[in-house]
């Protein structure tokens, strides 16, 4: 089973998925942003945003090949990236964070004020959540609010998504007052 863990940069995806992988032998986590860089699965470099433009078709093919070749016995393949919702998945966990807190997290890790503000606005507008619902449907999307949660609590919420013990949810989190 594939589970995509997505959300605006800074919502806690990588930290939570790493904790999930440490806690569970049946979970194989792939950090897609590392794959994109390491395998050069991008079409261009966006100098202004200091990022790359991922080749989603090439990334999807890489994930399919990886999944077919893996022999670790893991039952669950967890895909971690702000782009994960663009790939095939059985379930999609969308991590959310209040825009003000998100911008601070991004600035604290060295992102520019412009990039932090752009991502905070994207979070307020539900961009990733909307795309996830459009691509996978309401019954496959699980919104997880991370602003006041510990990484361990977020990891536990992800485990519930993986296990199918959490009900799908989308649209419960509202940050429009940020705008």
C-alpha positions as CSV (number, residue, x, y, z in Angstrom):
1,X,0.0,0.0,0.0
2,X,1.2,3.5,-0.9
3,X,0.7,6.4,1.5
4,X,1.6,9.9,0.3
5,X,2.6,12.3,3.1
6,X,2.4,15.8,1.7
7,X,1.9,19.4,2.7
8,X,3.4,22.8,2.3
9,X,7.2,22.9,3.0
10,X,7.7,23.3,6.8
11,X,4.7,21.4,8.0
12,X,6.8,18.6,9.5
13,X,6.6,15.8,6.9
14,X,10.2,14.6,7.0
15,X,10.5,14.7,10.7
16,X,7.3,12.8,11.2
17,X,8.0,10.2,8.5
18,X,11.4,9.5,9.9
19,X,9.9,8.9,13.3
20,X,7.3,6.6,11.7
21,X,10.0,4.6,9.9
22,X,12.0,4.2,13.2
23,X,9.0,2.9,15.0
24,X,7.7,0.5,12.4
25,X,9.4,-2.3,10.6
26,X,6.5,-2.6,8.1
27,X,7.0,1.0,6.8
28,X,9.4,2.0,4.0
29,X,9.8,5.8,3.7
30,X,11.1,7.4,0.6
31,X,12.0,11.1,0.8
32,X,11.1,12.1,-2.7
33,X,12.9,15.5,-2.7
34,X,16.2,13.6,-2.1
35,X,15.3,11.2,-5.0
36,X,14.6,14.2,-7.3
37,X,18.0,15.7,-6.5
38,X,20.0,12.4,-6.4
39,X,18.5,10.9,-9.6
40,X,18.3,14.3,-11.4
41,X,14.6,13.9,-11.9
42,X,13.9,17.5,-12.7
43,X,13.3,19.5,-15.9
44,X,14.7,22.9,-14.9
45,X,16.2,24.9,-12.1
46,X,14.2,27.9,-10.8
47,X,16.9,30.3,-9.8
48,X,14.4,32.8,-8.4
49,X,12.9,30.3,-6.0
50,X,16.2,28.4,-5.4
51,X,14.5,25.1,-6.3
52,X,14.1,22.6,-9.1
53,X,11.1,21.9,-11.3
54,X,10.4,18.2,-10.8
55,X,9.7,15.8,-13.7
56,X,6.7,14.2,-12.2
57,X,6.4,11.5,-14.9
58,X,10.0,10.5,-14.3
59,X,9.5,10.5,-10.6
60,X,6.4,8.4,-10.9
61,X,8.3,5.9,-13.0
62,X,11.1,5.8,-10.5
63,X,8.7,5.1,-7.6
64,X,7.0,2.3,-9.6
65,X,10.4,0.7,-10.3
66,X,11.5,1.2,-6.7
67,X,8.3,-0.4,-5.4
68,X,8.6,-3.4,-7.8
69,X,12.2,-4.0,-6.8
70,X,12.0,-3.6,-3.0
71,X,12.4,-6.8,-1.0
72,X,12.4,-5.4,2.5
73,X,9.2,-7.1,3.4
74,X,7.6,-3.7,4.2
75,X,3.9,-3.6,3.8
76,X,3.6,0.1,3.4
77,X,5.5,2.5,1.1
78,X,5.3,6.0,2.5
79,X,6.2,8.8,0.0
80,X,7.3,12.0,1.7
81,X,7.3,15.3,-0.2
82,X,5.3,18.4,-0.9
83,X,4.8,16.8,-4.3
84,X,3.7,13.3,-3.1
85,X,0.0,14.0,-3.7
86,X,0.8,14.2,-7.4
87,X,1.7,10.5,-7.5
88,X,-0.5,7.4,-7.3
89,X,-1.3,6.6,-3.7
90,X,-4.0,4.7,-1.7
91,X,-4.1,7.3,1.1
92,X,-2.8,10.8,1.2
93,X,-2.0,12.5,4.5
94,X,-1.8,16.3,4.2
95,X,0.1,17.9,7.0
96,X,-1.1,21.5,7.9
97,X,0.4,24.3,9.9
98,X,-0.8,27.8,10.8
99,X,0.8,30.2,8.2
100,X,2.5,32.4,10.8
101,X,4.1,29.3,12.5
102,X,5.0,27.9,9.1
103,X,6.7,31.1,8.0
104,X,8.7,31.1,11.2
105,X,9.8,27.5,10.8
106,X,10.9,28.2,7.2
107,X,12.9,31.3,8.2
108,X,14.4,29.4,11.1
109,X,15.8,26.8,8.7
110,X,17.3,29.4,6.5
111,X,14.6,30.1,3.8
112,X,14.3,33.7,2.6
113,X,11.5,35.9,3.8
114,X,10.0,35.9,0.3
115,X,9.9,32.1,0.2
116,X,8.5,31.8,3.7
117,X,5.8,34.3,2.9
118,X,4.9,32.6,-0.4
119,X,4.6,29.2,1.4
120,X,2.5,30.7,4.2
121,X,0.1,32.2,1.7
122,X,-0.1,28.8,-0.1
123,X,-0.9,27.2,3.2
124,X,-3.6,29.7,4.0
125,X,-5.2,29.1,0.6
126,X,-5.2,25.3,1.0
127,X,-3.3,24.8,-2.2
128,X,-1.8,21.3,-1.4
129,X,-5.0,20.1,0.3
130,X,-7.1,21.2,-2.7
131,X,-4.7,19.4,-5.1
132,X,-4.7,16.3,-3.0
133,X,-8.5,16.1,-2.9
134,X,-8.7,16.8,-6.6
135,X,-6.2,14.1,-7.4
136,X,-7.3,11.4,-4.9
137,X,-10.9,12.2,-3.8
138,X,-12.2,13.0,-0.3
139,X,-12.3,9.4,0.8
140,X,-8.5,9.1,0.4
141,X,-7.3,12.3,2.1
142,X,-6.4,12.7,5.8
143,X,-5.8,16.3,7.0
144,X,-3.4,16.5,10.0
145,X,-2.9,19.8,11.9
146,X,0.7,20.0,13.1
147,X,1.0,23.6,14.5
148,X,0.9,22.7,18.2
149,X,1.7,19.0,17.9
150,X,4.9,17.3,18.8
151,X,6.7,15.4,16.0
152,X,5.8,12.2,17.9
153,X,2.1,13.0,17.9
154,X,2.2,13.8,14.2
155,X,4.0,10.4,13.6
156,X,1.3,8.7,15.6
157,X,-1.4,10.4,13.5
158,X,0.4,9.2,10.4
159,X,0.5,5.6,11.8
160,X,-3.3,5.8,12.1
161,X,-3.5,6.8,8.5
162,X,-1.2,4.0,7.4
163,X,-3.2,1.5,9.5
164,X,-6.5,2.7,8.3
165,X,-7.8,3.5,11.8
166,X,-8.2,7.3,11.2
167,X,-11.2,8.6,9.3
168,X,-10.6,10.6,6.1
169,X,-10.9,14.3,6.6
170,X,-10.4,17.4,4.4
171,X,-11.4,21.0,5.0
172,X,-11.4,20.8,8.8
173,X,-8.4,23.2,9.1
174,X,-9.1,26.9,8.1
175,X,-6.4,29.5,7.9
176,X,-8.2,32.0,5.7
177,X,-8.1,34.7,8.4
178,X,-4.3,34.8,7.7
179,X,-5.1,36.6,4.4
